[in-house]
Amino acid sequence: MRTRQILCPVDFSEESEHALEYAIELAALYKVKLRLLHVISKAYGEDITTLPHHEENFGIVAVTPVQLQQHMQAYASEKIHALLQQLHPEQQLEVLIRRGSAAGQILEEAESANVGMIVVGCHQRTALAHWLLPSVAEEIINKAKCPVMVVK
């Protein structure tokens, strides 16, 4: 672990930001590269007002799938860079944006990059919610081949 990279998935939640703070500290402590990964896993999101020209279209989205993907990618990149501006990491890092299943993409990146650890945030949920739909963090814990640090 001490010579391999740390992977930190970010979803822009408070829990994710808290996990990123720990990941930055660990990467600095071990003097290893930090890999930040954001996975775009669903349709645009809750806020349609971030789409271009939303006010001219009265909230009606008239973009092609390619334009939507490009906008989602740019929006995620912008959010990650704004987050990094706040946290001021001093070590080398790489920002990755992927599409697909969040847990699947995180596990795939961890394996392909041979990371030494995954640092992931955990959302507080009820027992019923866990039973009905396991969280991304739970799936990572159960399937990762490297150590996983869960930050709540």
N, C-alpha and C positions, 0 to 999 in steps of 0.2 A: 504494500500500500504506500509506503513512504517514498517510493520513486515513481509511482504512477499517478495519472491525472485524477481529478475529482470531477464527477458529473453532478450538476445541480439543475434539475428541471424547474422552470419558472412558469407560473400561470397567472401572475400579477395579483394574487391574493395576498393578504397580510401574512398568512402562514408561509407562503412561498417566499416572500421577502425576508421573513425571519430566518428561514432555512438558508437563504442566500447569504445572509450575514455570517452564519456559522461556516458555510462553505468557503467564504472569502478568508475567514480567520484560519481555517484548517489548511487551505492552500498556501497561505503565507507561512504558517508554522512549518509545514513540510517542504516548502519551496517547490511546489508542483504547479503545473498548469491547471486552470479551472475551465471546465467546459459548461456553458450555460445552454440549456435546451428548452425551447418553447415548442409545444406541439399544437397545431391548429387542428382541432378534432371535430368541430361541428360547424353548422351554418353560422353565419357571421357573428352573432352574439346578440346581446340584449339591446344595444344602443345603435339604432339605425342612423342616428344623427352624425355618426362618424363617417358615413359614406359620402362620396363626393356629390355635390349638388342636391342633397336631400331636401333643402328648403324650397328649391325650384320645382320639385316633383311631388310636393305635398306628402312626403313620406313613402311614395311609391318608388320602389327600387327598379331601375331600368338599366341594368348592366349585364354584360355577358359573364359567363362563368370564369373566363380567363381574367377579365377585369376585376371581378370579385376576389379571386385568388391573389392577384397582384396587390390589391388594396389590403387584404388581410395580412399578407406578408409585410408590406410597408408599415402597417399599423403596429404589428407585433414588434418589428425591428425598432420602431420609434419608442415604444413603451419600454423595451429592454434597455435601450441607450439612455432614456430618461432615468430609469432605475439605477443604472450604473453611475450616472452623474451624481446621484444622491449618496451612493455608498463609497465612491472613490477607491475601488480596488487597486492595489499597487502591483500585483503579480500579473503574469501573462494570462490572458484568457481568450477563449474562442466562443463566439455566439453562433448557435445553430437554430434554425427554424425548420421544422418538419411538419408534414401533414399525415393524418391517420389516427389510429388509436393511441391515446396518450401513453398508457402502460406499455403497449407493444413497441412504440417508437423509442421510449426511454430504455427498455430492456435491450432492444436492438443496438442502440447507440453505445450502451455500456459494454456490450459484448464486442462489437466491432472495434471500438477504441481501446479495449482492454483496460478500462478504468479501474482504479484501486478502490474506489468508494463512490456510492451514490448518496447525496444528501438531499432529502426530500421533506417538504412540509406536509403536515397532516391536518385536514379539516376536522373539526369536532362534529360528530354525527351521533344520532341516536342508535340504539341497538337494532331497532327495526330497520332503519336505513342501511345499516351494515349487512343485515341479513338479506334484504331485498336486492341490494346492489353494492357489492364490495367496492371499496375505494381504490383509486389508482395506487396510493401508497401501499395498501395491503397486497395488491397484485405484485408490486415491485418487491416487497419484502419476501413474498412467497416464491418468486421465480428468479430473482437476481442471483448471479453466480459470484458476486462480490459482496463485501459488507455494505449494509444500508444503514444510514443514520437518519432516524425520523425525528424531526423537530416540530414541536407543537407550541 
